[in-house]
Amino acid sequence: MNLILKLLATGVSIGAGLLSAKVLDFVWTRVTGNEPPRDNDGVLDVSLRTAVIFAVVSGAVSQGIRVLTTRGTQRAIERYKKTPEVV
């Protein structure tokens, strides 16, 4: 059962990361009015300042999501270990 919980935790983490990337792209487009600097085709069209700001914000969001999902799944695993018969 421990393997299933670890796989579930990994799936939740990946899903949260993908969702946060989509939300960050949406928010970036709404706030700046430009697409996020992600692709390699238009790298020189974006200023270095904009690219660095996006990288810092993106990194902070991804690490925050990683910490939150790890803590949440660890709490869920601990709760399951205490009362597995309830689930």
Residue frames as a rotation matrix with the C-alpha (Angstrom) as fourth column:
MET 1
0.561 0.828 0.000 0.00
0.828 -0.561 0.000 0.00
0.000 0.000 -1.000 0.00
ASN 2
0.258 -0.553 -0.792 2.93
0.302 -0.733 0.610 2.32
-0.918 -0.396 -0.022 0.66
LEU 3
-0.747 -0.541 0.387 3.90
0.498 -0.069 0.865 2.18
-0.441 0.838 0.321 -3.05
ILE 4
-0.060 0.822 0.566 0.37
0.940 -0.145 0.310 3.21
0.337 0.551 -0.764 -4.06
LEU 5
0.723 0.316 -0.615 0.49
0.577 -0.765 0.286 6.18
-0.380 -0.561 -0.735 -1.70
LYS 6
-0.208 -0.876 -0.435 3.86
0.247 -0.477 0.843 7.26
-0.946 0.068 0.316 -3.07
LEU 7
-0.723 -0.003 0.691 2.58
0.690 0.042 0.722 7.02
-0.031 0.999 -0.028 -6.64
LEU 8
0.375 0.920 0.109 -0.52
0.900 -0.390 0.195 8.97
0.222 0.025 -0.975 -5.68
ALA 9
0.492 -0.279 -0.824 1.64
0.387 -0.778 0.495 11.65
-0.779 -0.563 -0.275 -4.04
THR 10
-0.644 -0.761 0.073 3.77
0.353 -0.212 0.912 11.87
-0.678 0.613 0.405 -7.19
GLY 11
-0.400 0.585 0.706 0.67
0.877 0.019 0.481 12.18
0.268 0.811 -0.521 -9.35
VAL 12
0.659 0.636 -0.401 -0.74
0.738 -0.650 0.183 14.94
-0.145 -0.416 -0.898 -7.16
SER 13
0.085 -0.733 -0.674 2.56
0.275 -0.633 0.723 16.79
-0.958 -0.247 0.148 -7.31
ILE 14
-0.802 -0.373 0.467 2.78
0.515 -0.033 0.857 16.56
-0.304 0.927 0.219 -11.10
GLY 15
-0.009 0.900 0.435 -0.84
0.941 -0.140 0.308 17.61
0.338 0.412 -0.846 -11.50
ALA 16
0.660 0.217 -0.719 -0.38
0.570 -0.768 0.291 20.58
-0.489 -0.602 -0.631 -9.18
GLY 17
-0.340 -0.877 -0.340 2.74
0.288 -0.441 0.850 21.61
-0.895 0.191 0.402 -11.08
LEU 18
-0.713 0.132 0.688 0.99
0.696 0.016 0.718 21.50
0.083 0.991 -0.103 -14.44
LEU 19
0.376 0.926 0.024 -2.01
0.896 -0.370 0.245 23.39
0.236 -0.070 -0.969 -13.09
SER 20
0.451 -0.251 -0.857 0.17
0.443 -0.770 0.459 26.05
-0.775 -0.586 -0.236 -11.49
ALA 21
-0.687 -0.716 0.125 2.07
0.432 -0.263 0.863 26.52
-0.585 0.647 0.490 -14.77
LYS 22
-0.356 0.649 0.672 -1.20
0.832 -0.107 0.544 27.12
0.425 0.753 -0.502 -16.61
VAL 23
0.665 0.609 -0.433 -2.42
0.745 -0.583 0.324 29.53
-0.055 -0.538 -0.841 -13.93
LEU 24
0.017 -0.750 -0.661 0.91
0.406 -0.599 0.690 31.38
-0.914 -0.280 0.295 -13.95
ASP 25
-0.784 -0.269 0.559 0.77
0.609 -0.160 0.777 31.73
-0.120 0.950 0.289 -17.75
PHE 26
0.112 0.927 0.358 -2.79
0.872 -0.264 0.411 33.07
0.476 0.266 -0.838 -17.53
VAL 27
0.682 0.119 -0.722 -1.94
0.594 -0.666 0.451 35.55
-0.428 -0.736 -0.525 -14.79
TRP 28
-0.373 -0.899 -0.229 1.24
0.481 -0.399 0.781 36.68
-0.794 0.181 0.581 -16.57
THR 29
-0.632 0.192 0.751 -0.73
0.732 -0.170 0.660 37.33
0.254 0.967 -0.033 -19.77
ARG 30
0.461 0.888 0.005 -3.43
0.809 -0.422 0.408 39.24
0.364 -0.184 -0.913 -17.87
VAL 31
0.561 -0.282 -0.778 -0.98
0.515 -0.618 0.595 41.38
-0.648 -0.734 -0.201 -15.88
THR 32
-0.376 -0.860 -0.344 1.59
0.192 -0.436 0.879 42.16
-0.906 0.265 0.329 -18.57
GLY 33
0.536 0.628 -0.565 -0.53
-0.476 -0.328 -0.816 41.86
-0.697 0.706 0.124 -21.70
ASN 34
0.003 -0.618 -0.786 2.19
-0.967 0.198 -0.160 39.68
0.254 0.761 -0.597 -23.29
GLU 35
0.811 0.175 -0.558 2.67
-0.137 0.985 0.109 35.96
0.568 -0.012 0.823 -23.59
PRO 36
0.775 -0.569 0.275 5.10
-0.272 0.093 0.958 34.45
-0.571 -0.817 -0.083 -21.06
PRO 37
0.285 -0.753 -0.593 8.68
-0.949 -0.136 -0.283 34.11
0.133 0.644 -0.754 -22.37
ARG 38
0.461 -0.018 0.887 8.77
-0.414 0.880 0.232 30.31
-0.785 -0.474 0.398 -22.69
ASP 39
0.892 -0.026 0.451 9.60
0.351 0.666 -0.658 29.31
-0.283 0.746 0.603 -26.26
ASN 40
-0.032 -0.999 -0.044 13.00
0.549 -0.055 0.834 29.41
-0.835 0.002 0.550 -27.93
ASP 41
0.044 0.091 0.995 11.71
0.990 -0.140 -0.031 31.01
0.136 0.986 -0.096 -31.15
GLY 42
0.562 0.292 0.774 11.05
0.312 -0.941 0.129 34.46
0.766 0.169 -0.620 -29.68
VAL 43
0.380 -0.464 -0.800 13.82
0.922 0.117 0.370 34.56
-0.078 -0.878 0.472 -27.09
LEU 44
-0.673 -0.738 0.046 15.45
0.738 -0.667 0.097 37.66
-0.041 0.100 0.994 -28.53
ASP 45
-0.236 0.673 0.701 12.10
0.321 -0.627 0.710 39.48
0.917 0.393 -0.067 -28.77
VAL 46
0.814 0.512 -0.275 11.78
0.379 -0.110 0.919 39.54
0.440 -0.852 -0.284 -24.97
SER 47
0.351 -0.707 0.614 13.96
-0.625 -0.665 -0.408 41.77
0.697 -0.241 -0.676 -22.82
LEU 48
-0.440 -0.618 -0.652 16.39
0.138 0.671 -0.729 40.12
0.887 -0.411 -0.210 -20.42
ARG 49
-0.862 0.156 0.483 14.69
-0.500 -0.420 -0.757 41.87
0.085 -0.894 0.440 -17.51
THR 50
0.141 0.989 -0.049 11.31
-0.984 0.145 0.102 40.38
0.108 0.034 0.994 -18.43
ALA 51
0.301 -0.088 -0.950 12.77
-0.260 0.951 -0.170 36.91
0.918 0.298 0.263 -18.88
VAL 52
-0.743 -0.633 -0.220 14.56
0.075 0.248 -0.966 37.04
0.666 -0.734 -0.137 -15.52
ILE 53
-0.608 0.603 0.516 11.46
-0.790 -0.395 -0.469 38.32
-0.079 -0.693 0.717 -13.71
PHE 54
0.428 0.792 -0.435 9.38
-0.818 0.544 0.186 35.53
0.384 0.277 0.881 -15.24
ALA 55
-0.034 -0.525 -0.851 12.03
-0.013 0.851 -0.525 32.96
0.999 -0.007 -0.036 -14.29
VAL 56
-0.921 -0.319 0.224 12.13
-0.193 -0.127 -0.973 34.16
0.339 -0.939 0.056 -10.68
VAL 57
-0.250 0.914 0.319 8.33
-0.957 -0.182 -0.226 34.24
-0.149 -0.362 0.920 -10.35
SER 58
0.447 0.406 -0.797 7.99
-0.630 0.776 0.043 30.87
0.636 0.483 0.602 -12.05
GLY 59
-0.387 -0.696 -0.605 10.64
0.044 0.642 -0.766 29.31
0.921 -0.323 -0.218 -9.81
ALA 60
-0.880 0.097 0.466 9.08
-0.473 -0.293 -0.831 30.72
0.056 -0.951 0.303 -6.67
VAL 61
0.124 0.992 -0.003 5.64
-0.992 0.124 -0.011 29.45
-0.010 0.005 1.000 -7.63
SER 62
0.353 0.003 -0.935 6.92
-0.375 0.917 -0.138 25.99
0.857 0.400 0.325 -8.55
GLN 63
-0.701 -0.648 -0.300 8.87
0.048 0.376 -0.925 25.62
0.712 -0.663 -0.232 -5.31
GLY 64
-0.661 0.547 0.514 5.91
-0.742 -0.372 -0.558 26.84
-0.113 -0.750 0.651 -3.29
ILE 65
0.409 0.821 -0.399 3.62
-0.870 0.483 0.100 24.33
0.274 0.306 0.912 -4.98
ARG 66
-0.023 -0.515 -0.857 6.22
-0.139 0.850 -0.508 21.60
0.990 0.107 -0.091 -4.44
VAL 67
-0.923 -0.339 0.182 6.45
-0.195 0.005 -0.981 22.33
0.332 -0.941 -0.071 -0.72
LEU 68
-0.341 0.877 0.338 2.69
-0.915 -0.228 -0.332 22.53
-0.215 -0.423 0.880 -0.28
THR 69
0.484 0.535 -0.693 1.98
-0.704 0.708 0.056 19.29
0.520 0.461 0.719 -2.17
THR 70
-0.354 -0.681 -0.641 4.76
-0.042 0.696 -0.717 17.44
0.934 -0.227 -0.275 -0.34
ARG 71
-0.923 0.027 0.385 3.47
-0.383 -0.170 -0.908 18.55
0.041 -0.985 0.168 3.05
GLY 72
-0.044 0.999 0.028 -0.11
-0.993 -0.040 -0.114 17.81
-0.113 -0.033 0.993 2.13
THR 73
0.402 0.170 -0.900 0.60
-0.480 0.876 -0.049 14.34
0.780 0.452 0.434 0.85
GLN 74
-0.662 -0.676 -0.324 2.80
-0.030 0.455 -0.890 13.55
0.749 -0.579 -0.321 3.85
ARG 75
-0.694 0.501 0.517 -0.03
-0.692 -0.267 -0.671 14.58
-0.198 -0.823 0.532 6.18
ALA 76
0.338 0.866 -0.370 -2.47
-0.928 0.371 0.021 12.42
0.155 0.336 0.929 4.21
ILE 77
0.020 -0.422 -0.906 -0.09
-0.202 0.886 -0.417 9.44
0.979 0.192 -0.067 4.39
GLU 78
-0.916 -0.377 0.136 0.33
-0.180 0.084 -0.980 9.91
0.358 -0.923 -0.145 8.14
ARG 79
-0.301 0.892 0.336 -3.44
-0.916 -0.172 -0.363 10.12
-0.266 -0.417 0.869 8.62
TYR 80
0.440 0.443 -0.781 -3.89
-0.701 0.713 0.010 6.96
0.561 0.543 0.625 6.55
LYS 81
-0.424 -0.679 -0.600 -1.27
-0.096 0.692 -0.716 5.11
0.901 -0.246 -0.358 8.59
LYS 82
-0.878 0.122 0.462 -3.13
-0.476 -0.148 -0.867 5.99
-0.038 -0.981 0.188 11.80
THR 83
-0.148 0.918 0.367 -6.56
-0.392 0.286 -0.875 4.89
-0.908 -0.273 0.317 10.56
PRO 84
-0.885 -0.245 -0.396 -6.26
-0.449 0.225 0.865 2.66
-0.123 0.943 -0.309 7.45
GLU 85
-0.759 0.625 0.185 -9.50
0.613 0.781 -0.122 0.82
-0.221 0.020 -0.975 8.20
VAL 86
-0.066 0.753 -0.655 -11.57
0.139 -0.643 -0.753 4.01
-0.988 -0.140 -0.062 7.82
VAL 87
-0.286 -0.117 -0.951 -10.50
-0.852 -0.423 0.308 4.44
-0.438 0.899 0.022 4.20
